[in-house]
C-alpha cells in the first residue's frame, strides 16, 4: 500500500483562497495537515490543523479533513458576514 499521503511533505499553495499543507512527523508516527482559508472581506488567514496516525486508513483521514474544511468554511463565512454587517 502506498503511504505517500502520510509520509511526503507538501507546502501550501500561495495566494489561493483555500490552501493546505502536509507535515509528516515520522518520530511520532503521525502526519499533520494544516488547512488555510482567506476571508473575502479581510486579508485574515484562518488555519485549522488535522492530525492523523500513519496507520489510519485513507477514509478516516479524508473524513477528518472534510470535517475540518467544513468547520473552517463556516468560521470564515461567519467572519465575512460580520464584517459585511449581516448577522447570521
C-alpha positions in Angstrom: 0.0 0.0 0.0 1.3 3.4 -0.9 1.8 5.7 2.1 2.7 8.9 0.3 -0.4 10.6 1.8 1.2 10.3 5.2 5.0 10.4 4.5 5.6 13.2 1.9 5.8 16.8 2.8 3.6 19.3 0.8 3.9 23.1 1.0 0.7 25.2 0.8 -0.2 27.0 -2.5 0.4 30.8 -2.4 -2.3 33.3 -3.0 -5.3 30.9 -3.1 -8.4 31.4 -1.0 -8.1 27.8 0.2 -4.8 26.0 0.7 -3.4 23.1 2.6 0.0 21.6 3.7 1.0 18.2 4.9 3.7 17.9 7.6 4.8 14.3 8.4 6.3 13.6 11.8 8.0 10.2 11.5 9.3 10.2 15.0 5.7 10.1 16.4 4.2 8.2 13.6 1.8 11.0 12.7 1.1 13.4 10.0 -0.3 16.9 10.4 -2.5 18.6 7.8 -2.8 22.4 8.0 -5.8 23.9 6.2 -5.9 27.7 5.4 -8.7 29.8 4.4 -8.6 33.5 3.5 -11.7 35.6 4.2 -13.3 37.7 1.4 -13.6 40.9 3.4 -10.2 40.9 5.1 -6.8 39.6 4.4 -7.0 37.4 7.5 -6.0 33.8 7.2 -7.5 31.3 9.4 -5.7 27.9 10.0 -7.1 24.5 11.0 -5.0 21.6 12.0 -5.8 17.9 11.5 -3.6 15.2 12.9 -3.7 11.5 11.9 -1.7 8.4 12.7 0.3 6.7 9.9 -1.9 3.6 10.5 -5.2 5.4 9.8 -6.9 4.5 6.6 -7.4 7.0 3.8 -11.1 7.1 4.5 -10.5 8.0 8.2 -8.1 10.8 7.2 -10.4 12.1 4.5 -13.3 12.2 7.0 -11.2 14.3 9.4 -10.1 16.6 6.6 -13.6 17.1 5.3 -14.9 17.9 8.8 -12.1 20.4 9.4 -12.7 22.1 6.0 -16.4 22.5 6.7 -15.7 24.0 10.1 -13.1 26.3 8.6 -15.6 27.4 5.9 -18.3 28.1 8.5 -15.9 30.1 10.6 -14.6 32.2 7.7 -18.2 32.8 6.4 -19.3 34.0 9.9 -16.4 36.5 9.9 -17.3 37.7 6.4 -20.9 38.2 7.3 -20.0 40.0 10.5 -17.6 42.3 8.5 -20.3 43.0 6.0 -22.8 44.0 8.7 -25.0 41.0 8.2 -25.6 38.8 11.2 -26.1 35.1 10.6 
